[in-house]
């Protein structure tokens, strides 16, 4: 177990280093002035340029530049954005939690709906319920997320006027940002009309969450259904039936775990798809998350912002993937022990 | 009364565009305390019979039978719950490959504990119940000849050797103290020392507990040494059944004879380097089953009557289905034998 931990820790550290190295090289590959790409500041005079070059150690070797970059990175000194001249660390600290919030809610919805639905239709497959679930999942999986989001806005916001079109919360409420999660922040804050603010935030959440979750739910349903169907035909399930166990006992003691273990890494991989979809949906719903922020940065050719945003998002996805992989290894007894850690 | 009785079991497999009769009018009886061997080549449908008895059949299979009874109660007519109860307490199965018949994600200890019926637990408090279950588990492991139970209790199935897993399977089968044990080719692919151990174990429970065993195998040597009676299966049809002794001495069906002849162990006077006798051809696949007696195309004494399915006939508990049986005593026409009422 300790060896397993060390191996995975090693993998994480090395991958982080590789990602940081890549992000360090990015400004050299971007078009334009190297100094502007790194610092985010367009120098007015030669004096300022020299000062900046000295500050970013551009006059030194590439290696000492990298060390300097590492120091700044870990000190939280991530430079400034080209377009707003604001500190990137603060901007990401403000936008990233909003994205995670959406990711978390969408995953919770997908897991709580997709997995049970997959089990139910897989256990009693080839009946009308199963067919309708499969049909739903194919249809839902085929929807492009951006189209679905637009349709939701048209139907539920513009036509029916049930739900708001954009944003996280009505502008009337001024919620101080503590954790970055809007619902938690409302709960922690002492603003008047907390209940209304909460309800309003929830209403803002519904459409983005559903439009992201629907694709992932469809995927989860399909994976889980296939997996449980395979497992229920295994010999140990027949053996359990031959011992006269009840259906419930067979499913919960022998079916569930064996069906989940092989698909857990696949399900975890869907999180990266989920994050991509969240970024798209953020732009459509003007959700102030890192996706929207990054896309704006790309439009404005804000290279320092692109660099940091990409680093943070890729780190998040990477750590998530490796930790689920680790979790699967830890709970799966039959997994081959000799295999090295992989991403 | 027979403990387990199967009359005219036909099993259909729906293979998309056509329906195949994988088993055709199979008859099988198992009496109390008896070891009955079910013999046949691979693909002859031995495992299908076992699955039909268990009731664990996939959606595209269907069963038709005059009767499948356990102690006179029809297994086909009873409710799912009643059948489950019988499977829980009365009938136990040991499967072909122990490694795949054990749940890979659950510890051995838990799996054995699970197979002990609740009725055996007499203690009232949950923690005492758990302790009692554990004791019973250790007891079971000792009974099947696993002495260092501590070594294996905490293991997962992939961590233990095949022979130990098979013993654990037997332990789990015996946990509910069943009346019938179905051993579905339990010794397949095992080395002879291990095989002997497993067979001895089965024999011991047969002698001490009056456990009836349906021993599914193609290992003729093992069968002749332990079984009381045997049923020979060819391509989904029962060709002959009766006491092992009388079958060995005087096989009535050409297939039984060929089967016995093909095993050199039974040929005392076989000179060295002589050719072994076998039937021409191979067992037909399910898609190309011959009509009538399925041995027909391969049978040395087939005649045109063989395109009809032969009616099973009975001489002194020796049942055979053949139009032209071998070894009939002189002066007897086989009309004389009474037809078995089915």
Interface residues (C-beta under 8 A of the other chain):
Chain A: X126 X233 X234 X235 X236 X238 X239 X240 X241 X242 X243 X244 X245 X246 X249 X253 X254 X257 X258 X261 X332 X333 X334
Chain B: X51 X54 X55 X56 X58 X59 X84 X85 X86 X87 X88 X89 X91 X92 X93 X95 X96 X97 X100 X101 X102 X103 X104 X105 X106 X114 X115 X156 X157 X158 X169 X172 X176
